Amino acid sequence: MKKLLLLAALSFLAAPLFAQAKPCDELKSEISAKLQAKGVKDPDSRLAIVSTEEVKDQKVVGSCEGGKKKITYEAAGASSAPKADAAAKPAGN
């Protein structure tokens, strides 16, 4: 009986590890479909697959390749890059 309980407990603990083993492109497609079904994803927003180290201000919505990569969501109009018009202005104006 103890072995059965131990096996059941280990299977519950191991389940998230198997879920993370999903290929990133497949997980990204599933997340995109769920967002569109809920009316959350706007056509100008984007999902991106990035390494864990590259995550900055984006919202992480998934993890893949055993946690080595993250799927991030960036809403339309939000960007971590500097605005082009601000960068083009001469200093002192």
C-alpha positions as CSV (number, residue, x, y, z in Angstrom):
1,M,0.0,0.0,0.0
2,K,2.8,2.4,0.8
3,K,4.4,1.7,-2.5
4,L,1.2,2.6,-4.3
5,L,0.8,5.8,-2.4
6,L,4.5,6.7,-3.1
7,L,4.0,6.0,-6.8
8,A,0.9,8.1,-6.9
9,A,2.6,11.0,-5.2
10,L,5.6,10.8,-7.5
11,S,3.4,10.8,-10.6
12,F,1.7,14.0,-9.4
13,L,5.1,15.6,-8.8
14,A,6.5,14.5,-12.1
15,A,3.5,15.7,-14.2
16,P,4.7,19.3,-14.5
17,L,8.1,18.2,-15.7
18,F,6.5,16.3,-18.6
19,A,4.4,19.3,-19.4
20,Q,7.4,21.5,-19.8
21,A,9.0,19.0,-22.3
22,K,6.6,20.2,-24.9
23,P,8.2,21.8,-28.0
24,C,8.1,25.6,-27.8
25,D,6.4,26.1,-31.2
26,E,3.6,23.7,-30.3
27,L,3.1,25.4,-26.9
28,K,3.2,28.9,-28.5
29,S,0.4,27.8,-30.9
30,E,-1.7,26.5,-28.1
31,I,-1.3,29.6,-26.0
32,S,-2.1,31.8,-29.0
33,A,-5.3,29.8,-29.7
34,K,-6.4,30.1,-26.1
35,L,-5.8,33.9,-26.0
36,Q,-7.8,34.3,-29.3
37,A,-10.6,32.1,-28.0
38,K,-10.9,34.3,-24.9
39,G,-10.7,37.5,-27.0
40,V,-7.5,38.6,-25.2
41,K,-5.0,38.6,-28.1
42,D,-5.2,41.5,-30.4
43,P,-3.7,41.1,-33.9
44,D,-0.9,43.7,-33.1
45,S,0.2,41.9,-29.9
46,R,2.9,39.2,-30.1
47,L,4.0,36.0,-28.5
48,A,7.7,35.3,-28.6
49,I,10.0,32.4,-27.7
50,V,13.1,33.7,-25.9
51,S,15.8,32.2,-23.7
52,T,15.2,32.6,-20.0
53,E,18.1,35.1,-19.8
54,E,16.5,37.3,-22.4
55,V,13.2,37.9,-20.5
56,K,13.0,41.6,-19.5
57,D,9.7,43.5,-19.1
58,Q,7.6,41.0,-21.1
59,K,4.9,38.9,-19.4
60,V,5.9,35.2,-19.3
61,V,2.9,33.1,-20.3
62,G,4.7,29.7,-20.8
63,S,7.8,27.7,-20.3
64,C,9.3,25.1,-22.6
65,E,12.4,23.0,-23.2
66,G,12.6,22.1,-19.6
67,G,12.5,25.8,-18.5
68,K,15.4,26.9,-20.7
69,K,13.1,29.0,-22.8
70,K,10.0,31.1,-22.1
71,I,7.1,32.2,-24.1
72,T,6.4,35.9,-23.6
73,Y,3.4,38.1,-24.4
74,E,3.8,41.7,-25.4
75,A,0.7,43.8,-25.8
76,A,0.3,46.0,-28.9
77,G,2.0,49.3,-28.5
78,A,4.2,48.0,-25.6
79,S,7.9,47.7,-26.6
80,S,11.1,47.4,-24.7
81,A,12.9,49.1,-27.5
82,P,13.4,52.9,-27.4
83,K,11.0,55.0,-29.5
84,A,12.5,55.9,-32.9
85,D,11.4,59.5,-32.7
86,A,13.0,60.0,-29.3
87,A,16.3,58.5,-30.5
88,A,16.3,60.7,-33.6
89,K,16.0,64.0,-31.7
90,P,19.2,66.0,-31.4
91,A,20.5,66.6,-27.9
92,G,19.6,69.9,-26.3
93,N,16.3,70.4,-28.2
